[in-house]
């Protein structure tokens, strides 16, 4: 039995887990004008923040928070649905290639 291949596979798995752990602490901000969106590595919106209310000055704090929450919820719902659609379409091909189990660590694909 060739243990060098098993050792190589174990090293690759350890490296993949290390990268995944790094990604778990990665957040990306995208700013368009007065709106800042913070997204995590799973493409899930963590936060939407209006830095100024110049465009919508009639909003009070409660309405601002409700609007920010609605943006977060709507986009996260869209991302989840798009991942489900992609997973459904990829499932057959990946299973035929014997690769379906390899996609388990990708968000939304299993």
C-alpha positions in Angstrom: 0.0 0.0 0.0 1.3 3.5 -1.0 1.0 5.6 2.1 2.6 8.6 0.4 -0.7 9.3 -1.5 -2.7 9.1 1.8 -0.2 11.4 3.4 -0.5 13.8 0.5 -4.3 13.7 0.7 -4.2 14.4 4.5 -1.9 17.4 3.9 -4.3 18.8 1.3 -7.2 18.3 3.6 -5.3 20.1 6.4 -4.5 23.0 4.1 -8.2 23.2 2.9 -9.3 23.4 6.6 -6.8 26.1 7.3 -8.0 28.1 4.3 -11.6 27.6 5.4 -10.8 28.8 8.9 -9.2 31.9 7.5 -12.2 32.5 5.3 -14.6 32.3 8.3 -13.0 35.5 9.6 -13.1 37.3 6.2 -15.6 40.0 5.7 -15.8 42.2 2.6 -17.4 45.6 2.5 -18.9 47.1 -0.6 -19.8 50.7 -0.6 -22.1 52.4 -3.1 -22.7 56.0 -2.3 -24.2 56.1 1.2 -24.9 52.3 1.5 -22.3 49.9 2.9 -22.9 46.2 2.7 -20.8 43.7 4.7 -20.6 40.1 3.3 -19.0 37.0 4.8 -17.2 34.2 2.9 -20.4 32.3 2.5 -21.9 35.2 0.5 -24.2 36.0 3.4 -24.8 39.6 4.1 -23.9 40.4 7.7 -24.9 44.0 7.7 -26.3 46.8 5.6 -25.6 50.3 6.9 -26.8 53.7 5.6 -23.9 56.0 6.5 -26.0 59.0 5.8 -29.7 59.6 5.4 -29.3 62.5 2.9 -31.1 60.6 0.2 -33.9 59.5 2.6 -34.0 62.2 5.3 -37.5 61.4 6.4 -36.5 58.1 8.0 -36.2 57.9 11.7 -33.8 55.5 13.4 -36.4 52.7 13.7 -37.3 53.0 10.0 -33.6 53.1 9.1 -32.9 49.9 11.0 -36.0 48.2 9.5 -34.9 49.2 5.9 -31.4 47.9 6.6 -32.8 44.6 7.9 -35.1 44.3 4.9 -32.1 44.7 2.6 -30.1 42.1 4.5 -33.0 39.6 4.6 -34.0 40.1 0.9 -30.5 39.6 -0.4 -29.7 36.7 1.8 -33.0 35.0 0.7 -31.9 35.6 -2.9 -28.4 34.2 -2.4 -29.8 31.1 -0.7 -32.3 30.4 -3.5 -29.6 31.0 -6.2 -27.3 28.5 -4.4 -30.1 25.9 -4.2 -30.8 26.3 -7.9 -27.1 26.0 -8.8 -26.8 22.9 -6.5 -29.9 21.3 -8.1 -28.4 21.8 -11.6 -24.9 20.6 -10.7 -26.0 17.6 -8.6 -26.5 15.2 -11.6 -23.3 16.2 -13.3 -21.2 16.1 -10.2 -22.6 12.7 -9.1 -21.8 11.2 -12.5 -18.2 12.5 -12.1 -18.0 11.1 -8.6 -17.3 14.6 -7.3 -20.5 15.5 -5.4 -19.0 14.8 -2.0 -16.1 17.2 -2.8 -18.5 20.1 -2.9 -19.8 19.7 0.6 -17.7 22.5 2.0 -19.0 25.1 -0.5 -21.8 27.2 1.0 -25.3 26.2 -0.4 -24.1 23.4 -2.6 -25.1 20.5 -0.4 
